[in-house]
Amino acid sequence: MVQTVRAGRVPRAGDRGWWAAAPGAEVVFAGQLLIGAVLWWVLTPPSDDYGLGPGPGFGVLVLVLAAAVITPVLLLGAAVLHALVFTRPALALSRRTGRRLVAPAYLLGASAACALLPWCAGAPYAASLAWIGGSGALPLLVAGLGLRSTRSTAFVGTVASALSGVLALAALIVGLELTDGAALGESEPPRLARAQYVGEWRGTDGGVVRLQEGGELVVEDLPVDRRRAGGSDHVVTRCTAAGTWQERPPGTGFHQRGGVDLIITDCAGWERTWRVAGTVDRPELFQVVGDPDAGGLRILRRVPVPPRG
């Protein structure tokens, strides 16, 4: 059956069939995803790759590629799927029954059913329901308003797209301002004073290193990678010994990191250079084991000093 439109009336979105049943829903949902992704990116502190990553230039290349190719495809696919599952059926049922409350009731029911999936994976059900239902509320509201207006589908979609883009750009600018642009760079290793190295450090693979104020050190049961004689294989041994240590300021080592030199002569295969990582509050010392570009790590973490009562 072909619908007729009275002369003198601007064609409404609802006059154009299924694909106009939820004008603006896809772009609103895509805008929500984009804003969430932007905030997550700029507000998540960059992680320390211990100098094993490909470098900041590669990160910028990946970011440009994702922004230009991957992100639009993923946003479009997710937005269309969301509209097909939530917004379009909700508004179609509301229009068929003539009751506006049917649309939010369907959204709530569909969200409750979909929330079972993350719940089965171990996520809290209430939080999953809130996220899924909340993400569908704004697309449903915009599409419902678009259907009740005399504007065309193109106009509703254009306005929704423009507002979503402006809000996403604003989220990016505000987020970068709040983080001082840290998301655009790589993680900066902390700069520690000599006194901050003094104390006890525990290895993630076991063992303890104690650095004393006078420059002495004690190592207990710390793993050491030693190359086998006449071959390229490594064997892990444990070192318990005493020695000395000295601070190494930043700007003279790998990736300009500071650190310490732990000098021990009684452990075969001992590597003296340790570089700093982590944060000032939770510093780490590390060594790269094996391939300098993709090797393993030996990590020491500073044991917090309990406050004096």
C-alpha positions in Angstrom: 0.0 0.0 0.0 1.4 3.4 -1.0 0.9 6.1 1.6 -0.4 9.4 0.5 0.7 12.7 1.9 -1.7 15.6 2.0 -0.7 18.6 -0.2 0.8 21.5 1.6 2.3 19.4 4.4 6.0 18.8 4.8 6.8 15.1 4.6 7.5 13.8 8.1 10.0 11.2 9.1 7.1 8.8 10.0 5.8 8.9 6.4 8.9 7.1 5.0 8.6 3.6 6.4 10.9 1.4 8.6 14.2 3.2 8.0 12.7 6.4 9.0 11.0 4.9 12.1 13.8 6.3 14.4 15.3 9.4 12.9 18.6 10.4 14.5 18.8 7.3 16.7 21.9 5.9 15.1 24.0 9.1 15.2 23.0 9.9 18.7 24.1 6.5 19.9 27.3 6.7 17.9 27.9 10.1 19.4 27.5 8.7 22.9 30.0 5.9 22.1 32.4 8.5 20.6 32.2 10.8 23.7 32.7 7.8 26.0 35.7 6.6 24.0 37.2 10.1 24.0 36.8 10.5 27.8 38.2 7.0 28.4 41.2 7.8 26.2 42.1 11.2 27.7 41.4 10.4 31.3 43.2 7.0 31.4 46.8 7.6 32.4 49.3 6.3 29.8 50.9 3.1 30.9 54.6 2.6 31.2 55.9 0.2 28.5 59.4 0.0 30.2 60.9 1.1 26.9 59.8 -2.1 25.1 57.1 -0.3 23.0 57.5 0.9 19.4 57.6 4.5 20.5 55.3 7.5 20.5 55.4 8.0 16.7 53.9 4.6 16.2 51.1 5.5 18.7 50.2 8.6 16.8 50.1 6.6 13.5 47.7 4.1 15.1 45.6 6.9 16.5 45.3 8.6 13.1 44.5 5.3 11.4 41.9 4.4 14.0 40.3 7.9 13.8 40.1 7.8 10.0 39.2 4.2 9.2 38.5 1.9 12.1 36.5 4.1 14.5 33.8 5.2 11.9 33.2 1.6 10.8 32.8 0.3 14.4 30.6 3.3 15.4 28.3 2.8 12.4 28.0 -0.9 12.9 27.3 -0.6 16.7 24.8 2.3 16.1 22.8 0.4 13.4 22.7 -2.8 15.6 21.6 -0.8 18.6 18.8 0.9 16.7 17.6 -2.5 15.2 17.5 -4.1 18.6 16.2 -1.2 20.8 15.0 2.0 19.2 13.2 1.0 16.1 11.2 -1.9 17.6 10.3 0.4 20.6 8.9 3.2 18.4 7.3 0.8 16.0 5.3 -0.9 18.9 4.5 2.5 20.3 3.1 3.7 16.9 1.2 0.5 16.3 -0.5 0.6 19.8 -0.9 4.3 19.9 0.6 4.4 23.4 3.8 6.4 24.0 4.7 4.5 27.2 5.1 1.3 25.2 8.5 2.6 23.8 10.3 3.1 27.2 8.7 -0.1 28.5 10.1 -2.0 25.5 13.5 -0.4 26.0 13.5 -1.4 29.7 12.5 -5.0 28.9 15.0 -5.4 26.1 17.8 -3.9 28.3 16.9 -6.3 31.1 17.2 -9.2 28.8 20.5 -8.0 27.3 21.9 -7.3 30.7 21.9 -11.1 31.3 24.8 -11.5 29.0 27.4 -9.5 31.0 25.8 -10.8 34.2 26.6 -14.4 33.0 30.2 -13.2 32.4 30.5 -12.0 36.0 29.4 -8.3 35.8 26.9 -6.9 38.3 23.4 -7.2 36.9 22.2 -3.8 38.2 25.1 -1.9 36.7 24.8 -3.7 33.4 21.1 -2.9 33.2 21.8 0.8 34.0 24.5 1.1 31.4 22.5 -0.6 28.6 19.2 1.1 29.4 20.8 4.4 29.9 22.6 4.3 26.6 19.3 3.8 24.8 17.3 6.5 26.6 18.7 9.5 24.6 18.5 7.9 21.1 14.8 6.9 21.9 14.0 10.4 23.1 15.6 12.2 20.1 13.9 9.7 17.6 10.6 10.1 19.4 10.8 13.9 19.2 11.8 13.7 15.5 8.8 11.6 14.7 6.4 14.0 16.3 7.9 17.0 14.4 7.2 18.2 10.9 10.9 18.0 10.0 12.2 15.5 7.5 14.5 12.6 8.3 17.5 14.4 6.7 17.0 17.4 8.9 16.7 15.4 12.1 19.7 13.3 11.3 21.8 16.3 10.3 21.0 18.2 13.5 21.7 15.1 15.7 25.0 14.4 13.9 26.1 18.0 14.3 25.3 18.1 18.0 27.0 14.7 18.6 30.1 15.8 16.7 30.3 19.1 18.6 29.9 17.4 22.0 32.5 14.8 21.1 35.0 17.5 20.1 34.2 19.4 23.3 34.9 16.3 25.3 38.2 15.8 23.6 39.3 19.4 24.2 38.2 19.5 27.8 39.7 16.1 28.5 43.1 17.1 27.1 43.0 20.4 29.1 42.3 18.5 32.3 45.1 16.0 31.7 47.5 18.6 30.3 47.7 16.7 27.0 49.2 13.6 28.7 47.1 11.3 26.5 49.0 12.5 23.4 52.4 11.4 24.8 54.0 8.5 26.4 54.2 7.9 30.1 57.0 9.8 31.8 59.1 7.8 34.3 59.4 9.4 37.7 62.4 11.3 38.9 63.5 10.1 42.3 65.9 11.7 44.7 68.7 9.6 46.2 66.8 9.2 49.5 63.8 7.7 47.7 65.9 4.7 46.6 66.9 3.9 50.1 64.8 1.1 51.6 63.5 -2.3 50.7 62.5 -3.5 47.2 60.8 -6.7 46.5 60.9 -8.6 43.2 57.8 -9.7 41.3 59.6 -13.0 40.8 60.7 -13.2 44.4 63.7 -11.9 46.2 64.5 -8.8 48.1 67.0 -5.9 47.6 67.8 -3.6 50.5 69.5 -0.3 49.7 71.2 1.5 52.7 71.9 5.2 53.1 75.6 4.7 53.1 75.7 3.0 49.7 75.7 -0.6 50.8 73.2 -3.1 49.6 72.0 -6.6 50.4 70.4 -9.0 47.9 68.4 -12.0 49.1 67.2 -14.8 46.8 66.9 -12.5 43.7 66.6 -14.3 40.3 69.5 -13.8 37.9 69.5 -14.8 34.2 72.9 -16.4 33.4 73.9 -17.4 29.9 75.1 -21.0 29.6 78.7 -21.5 28.6 79.1 -22.0 24.9 75.5 -21.4 24.0 72.7 -18.8 23.8 70.4 -20.4 26.3 69.8 -18.8 29.7 69.5 -20.4 33.0 67.9 -18.7 36.0 69.8 -18.8 39.3 69.2 -17.1 42.6 71.5 -14.5 44.1 72.1 -13.8 47.8 75.0 -11.4 48.3 76.1 -8.0 49.5 77.5 -5.1 47.5 77.2 -1.4 46.9 74.9 0.9 45.0 75.0 4.3 43.4 72.3 6.6 41.9 72.3 7.1 38.1 70.6 10.4 37.2 68.2 10.7 34.2 69.6 11.6 30.8 72.5 9.2 30.8 70.7 5.8 30.3 68.2 3.9 28.1 65.3 6.2 27.1 66.8 8.9 29.3 65.6 7.1 32.4 67.3 7.5 35.7 67.9 4.6 38.1 70.6 2.9 40.1 73.6 0.7 39.6 73.6 -2.3 41.9 77.2 -3.5 42.1 77.7 -7.2 43.1 80.7 -9.3 42.3 79.6 -12.6 43.9 76.7 -13.6 41.5 77.5 -14.9 38.0 75.5 -13.2 35.3 74.6 -10.2 37.5 73.5 -7.1 35.6 74.2 -4.0 37.6 71.9 -1.4 35.7 68.4 -1.0 36.9 66.1 1.7 35.5 63.2 3.5 37.2 59.6 3.1 36.3 56.1 3.4 37.9 55.2 6.6 39.8 56.7 8.7 42.5 54.3 7.2 45.0 54.8 3.7 43.7 58.3 3.5 42.1 59.7 0.5 40.4 63.2 -0.6 39.3 63.4 -2.9 36.2 65.8 -4.7 33.9 65.1 -6.1 30.4 66.0 -9.8 30.2 66.9 -11.1 26.8 66.1 -9.2 23.6 66.3 -5.5 24.3 63.3 -4.8 22.0 61.0 -7.6 23.1 62.5 -9.3 26.1 61.2 -10.2 29.5 61.4 -8.0 32.6 62.8 -8.2 36.1 60.8 -5.8 38.3 61.5 -4.5 41.8 58.8 -2.6 43.7 59.5 -0.3 46.6 58.0 -1.5 49.9 56.1 1.4 51.4 57.5 2.7 54.7 54.9 2.5 57.4 54.2 5.8 59.1 55.8 6.4 62.4 53.2 6.4 65.2 
